[in-house]
Amino acid sequence: MLSRESKRSARVEILIGKSARIHGDIDFAGGLHLDGRVTGSVRADGAAGSTLSVSESGCIEGSVEVANVVLNGTVKGDIHANERVVLGPCSRVQGDVHYGVIETAAGAEILGRLVPAGARPDDPAPSAGAGSALERAAE
């Protein structure tokens, strides 16, 4: 179950509608809400508090580098969120999730590794038992 804190809506300066198809990278500041499809990377300018929210109809085919990510759609690429990642029940990630804090609802799917912020690339991958527990929780 998602907490009230994760349900708070961030200020959205940019809205990409359901029928939009973008081919190329997106660099933004502040808040971006995606209902459409992006083929390319999505990055915030590095400002603390930047937020990307992706609805159930939203899809990103590329990497994501944003301080906060609220995902209900699909990301086919790695997610790098040094603050918070919230994965809703319809979220699908095909890539590694690098996070400061993570919140995952039952039903979320991650086909990749969960990597806490500050982990070094030479650190061993989290045990298979941790991933299996997430998969069981999602069922």
N, C-alpha and C positions, 0 to 999 in steps of 0.2 A: 504494500500500500504506500502510495506517495504521501509524504508529509505536507502540511500546509505550506511550509517554507518553499518546497519545490513547486507548488502550484501557483505561487505568486507570479504574476506576469511581469516580466522585465519590460522596460521601456523599449518599444519597437520604433526605430527610425526608418527601417527598410522592410518592405513587404514584397515578396515575390510570389505572385499568384499561382494557382493550380495549373493554369494552362501555359505558364511560362516554361520555356526550355532554354537554358543558358549553356553555351559551349565556350568554356574559358574559365579562368580563375576569378574569384571574387575576393577583394580586399575591402573590409569595412571597419567602421568604428561604431561603438554603441550596441544597438540591438538589431538583429536581422531575424525575420520570421520567413520560413520557406515552406510553401505549399506545392511548389513545382519541382522541376528536375534541373540539377546542375551537373554538368560533365566537366569537372575541373576541381581544383582545390578551393577551399573556403577558409580565409584567414582574417582574423581581427588585427587591428593595428598594434596590438600588444598592451593596450590600455586595460588596467584592472577593471573588472566588472563587465567587460564585453560579453554579450550573450547571443548564442545562436539557438533558435528553436525551430525544430523540423516537425511538421504535422504528419499524420498517418499517410497522407498522399505525397509527402515530400521525399526526394531521393537525391543523394549526393554520390557521384562516382568520382571519388578523389579524396585526398586527405583533408582533415579538418584541424585547424589550429586556432582555438578560441578559448578564452578563460573559462566560460561556462557554456555547457551544451545541455539542452533539454531535447531529447530525441524520442519521437513517437513514430518516425518513419524509418528510412533505410540509409545507411552509409556503407559504401563499398570502398573502404580505405581506412587508414589509421585515424584515430581521434586523439588529439593532444589537447587536454583541458587541464591547466594547472590549478584551477579552482574547484569546479564542481561538474560532474556528469550525472544527469538524471535520465535513466532509460525507462520509458513507459512500457506498458504491456504489449504494444504492437511494434516496438523497436526491433530492428535487425541491423547488426553490425558485422561486416565481413572484413575484419582487420583488428589490429591491436588497439586497446583503449588505455591511454595514459591519463591518469586522473590524480587530482588532489583529494577529493571526496567523491564517492560514487554511491548512487542510490538506484537500485534496480527493482522493478516491479515484476511480479510473476508473469511469465509469458515472454519476457525480453529474451532475445537470442544474441549471443556473441560467438562468432566463429573466429577466434583469435585469442590473444593473451590479455590479461588485466595487469597493467603495470602501474604501481603507485608512483606518485611524484617523488623525485629524488632517487629513484632506483637507477643504478648505473647499468650501462649496456652489458657489462661483464657479469652482472648478478645472475644467479641461476633463475630459470623460469619458475613461476609458482608451481606448486605440486599439482598433479593431475586431480588429486582429491578436491582441491578448491574449485576447479572448473566443474567437476562432477556435481558438487553440491549446488552450484548455480544452476546447472542444467536440471537437477531434480527439483529445485525451487520453482523453475519456470514451467514445469509440467503440470 
